[in-house]
Amino acid sequence: MSRSRLYPVLAAATVVAVGALGTLLVGLAVGMKGGELGHLAALLLPAAAATTVAVLLGGRLFGRSSLRQRFFSVGALAALVSLANLAVLVALMSVSSHDATLMAALLVYSVGTGLAVAAVAARSAGQALERLTGTARSLAEGDLRARAGRLDAGPELDQLGHTLDDMAVRLEHSIAREREGEARRRDLVTAVSHDLRTPLASLRAMVEAIDDGVVDDRDTLRRYAGEMRRSVETLAQLVDDLFELVQLDAGAIEAETKRARLAEVVQSALAACEPQASEKGLLVEARVDGAGDYLTSPRLVRVLQNLLQNAIRHTPADGTVRMEARRCEEGVELIVEDTGEGIDPAALERVFEPFWRGDAARSGPGSGLGLALAKRIVEALGGQIRVQSEPAGGARFAVLLPHSG
């Protein structure tokens, strides 16, 4: 016999044995002697066997019945066993008919009370299960806001309802994040397609013009070659930024072990942006106050480079771009601010979205991924990036990094 089938038999036999032993102990406590206890034990043996068989048969029958039917069946079975025990007691002992009738009346009253309690309990549990079933069905049909709520049907069913509601909340948030991610992917594909179209169309037009012989003079060809080179550089930068964005999503930074001093990171970012600043005649100021020995990921160069290039791009020739690094209670704070045209307050919440263009004045050259990359790198390092700005008042980007391990 398998364990699943043997367990109910052992459980029923154990319960019946404990009940019989308890009965014998009660008889001993009320002063029964050896002969009386033996007689009682002889009566209990067939009763215990019959009870065990009834429990096993009832278990099979109850397994296919509803919860309400189980409650009433248990109550009815208990009533039948009690009446049978009373009949045996009357038949084997000298009990007057008056006493037997009185005991039967009391027993019937007790049975009625038990059945009433069973009905109330069955109704409460049945309603709770119906709510749980309805909630699960609604969730399966796509209604992610369905909740079972408070059941007041006992700790087990209440815990089941709480677990179902907690699962529904997690499922709703998970699907919401999935839908948000899918929407972002669609926006990303749309934006990439848009940003690819311009340089590709320019390249195609110039290549066709050269191939068809529309232009053949040296000066025009040289100018076309320069414009084609700029279009290729734009495409290459866009592809590189997209590739790095995918790497960040794959958790590349968390797996890195290489570290660099912050002073070296700042110097590398300034060197990368120096030609752009010199061409525009801008003054770029940098200061590292006691934070030069801070160890961080070399990818922070890309963050500072993007922030500096963005500031240089949107600052007039007579303006100033400042970068500062300093220690703070949380770790290290890096600030890049400019005296450019600033950002509209309504656009501040979206400046870190890939390819987002909030203002035509700030939609110059670039892949449109610089600030999005900066935000993801900073967050992967366990930090935060914030922006403050007012129209015509410049922009201020602050990067907060935790203490290095």
C-alpha positions, 0 to 999 in steps of 0.5 A, spaced: 500 500 500 502 506 498 504 512 503 498 516 500 493 510 502 496 508 508 496 515 511 488 515 512 488 508 515 493 510 520 490 517 522 483 514 523 486 508 527 490 513 531 484 517 533 480 512 535 485 509 539 486 515 543 479 516 544 478 509 547 484 510 551 481 516 554 474 513 555 478 507 559 481 513 563 475 516 565 472 510 567 478 509 571 477 516 574 470 515 576 472 508 580 471 502 575 474 496 578 478 491 573 472 487 571 468 493 569 474 496 565 474 489 562 467 489 560 468 497 558 474 495 553 470 489 550 465 494 548 469 499 545 473 494 541 467 493 536 465 500 537 472 502 535 473 498 529 466 500 526 468 507 527 475 506 523 471 503 518 466 509 518 471 514 518 475 511 512 468 510 508 466 517 510 473 520 507 472 517 500 465 519 500 467 526 503 473 527 497 467 528 492 463 532 496 462 540 497 464 543 503 457 544 506 456 537 505 462 535 508 460 539 514 453 536 515 455 529 513 460 529 519 455 532 524 450 527 521 455 521 522 457 524 529 449 523 531 448 516 528 454 514 532 452 517 539 445 514 538 448 507 536 452 508 543 446 510 547 442 504 544 448 499 546 448 502 553 441 501 554 441 494 551 447 492 555 445 496 562 440 496 567 437 503 565 430 505 565 426 507 560 425 514 563 432 515 563 434 512 556 428 517 554 431 523 557 438 521 555 436 521 548 432 527 548 439 531 551 443 527 545 438 530 540 438 537 542 446 536 542 446 533 535 441 539 533 446 544 536 452 541 533 448 541 526 446 548 527 454 550 528 456 546 522 451 549 518 454 556 520 461 554 519 459 551 512 456 557 510 462 562 512 467 557 509 463 556 503 462 563 501 469 565 503 471 559 498 466 562 492 470 569 493 477 566 492 474 562 486 471 568 483 477 572 484 482 567 481 477 566 475 477 574 474 485 574 475 485 568 469 480 572 465 485 578 465 482 583 471 488 584 474 485 589 479 480 583 482 482 582 490 479 577 495 479 582 500 478 580 508 474 573 508 473 572 516 473 565 515 478 562 519 486 563 519 487 558 514 482 561 509 484 568 511 491 567 509 489 563 503 486 570 501 491 574 503 496 570 499 492 570 493 491 578 493 499 579 494 500 574 488 495 579 484 498 585 486 505 582 484 502 580 478 499 587 476 506 590 477 509 585 473 505 586 467 505 593 468 512 593 468 512 588 462 507 593 458 511 599 460 518 596 457 514 594 451 512 601 450 519 603 451 522 598 446 517 601 441 518 608 442 526 606 442 525 602 435 521 608 432 526 613 435 532 609 432 528 609 425 527 616 425 534 618 427 537 613 422 533 615 416 536 622 416 543 620 415 542 614 411 537 619 406 543 624 406 548 618 404 544 615 399 542 622 395 550 624 395 552 617 393 546 617 387 549 624 385 556 621 384 554 615 381 549 618 376 555 623 374 550 629 377 556 632 380 563 631 378 567 637 379 573 636 385 570 642 390 563 639 390 566 632 390 570 634 396 564 637 400 560 631 399 566 627 402 566 631 408 558 631 409 558 623 407 564 622 413 559 626 418 553 622 416 557 616 417 560 618 424 553 620 426 551 613 424 557 610 428 555 614 434 548 611 434 550 604 433 555 605 439 550 608 443 545 603 442 550 597 443 552 600 450 545 601 452 544 593 451 550 592 455 548 596 460 541 592 460 545 586 461 548 588 467 555 589 464 557 594 470 555 589 476 560 584 473 566 589 472 572 589 477 576 594 474 577 601 478 580 608 476 581 614 481 576 619 480 581 624 478 583 620 472 576 619 470 575 627 470 581 628 466 579 623 461 572 626 460 575 633 460 580 631 455 575 628 450 571 634 450 576 639 450 576 640 442 569 641 442 570 647 447 576 650 444 572 650 437 566 654 440 571 658 445 568 656 451 571 656 458 570 649 462 572 650 469 574 643 473 575 642 481 576 636 485 576 638 492 579 632 496 575 627 492 581 625 487 582 618 490 575 616 490 575 609 486 570 608 481 568 604 474 572 607 468 565 607 465 564 614 469 568 617 464 562 616 459 557 619 464 562 626 465 563 626 458 556 626 456 554 631 461 560 636 459 558 635 451 551 636 453 553 642 457 558 645 451 553 644 446 547 648 449 552 654 452 553 660 448 560 662 446 561 667 452 558 662 457 561 657 462 561 650 463 563 648 470 564 641 473 566 640 481 567 633 485 566 633 492 566 629 498 559 628 502 556 624 507 553 619 502 559 618 498 561 623 492 557 628 488 559 630 481 556 637 479 556 639 471 553 646 470 552 651 464 550 658 463 546 656 457 539 656 455 536 652 460 531 646 460 523 647 460 521 645 467 515 641 463 521 637 460 525 635 466 522 629 468 523 626 461 530 629 459 533 622 461 529 618 456 532 615 450 531 619 444 527 624 447 527 631 444 523 636 449 525 643 445 528 644 438 533 648 441 536 642 445 536 638 439 542 639 436 547 633 434 548 627 437 545 620 438 540 622 443 542 617 448 547 621 452 543 622 458 539 616 458 546 612 458 549 617 463 543 615 468 543 607 467 551 607 468 550 611 474 544 607 477 548 601 475 553 604 480 548 604 485 548 612 485 543 617 483 543 623 477 538 629 478 537 635 474 535 642 475 534 648 470 530 654 469 529 657 462 535 661 460 538 660 467 542 654 465 542 647 467 545 643 473 546 636 473 548 632 479 551 625 480 551 622 487 555 616 488 555 611 494 562 610 498 566 606 494 567 599 497 
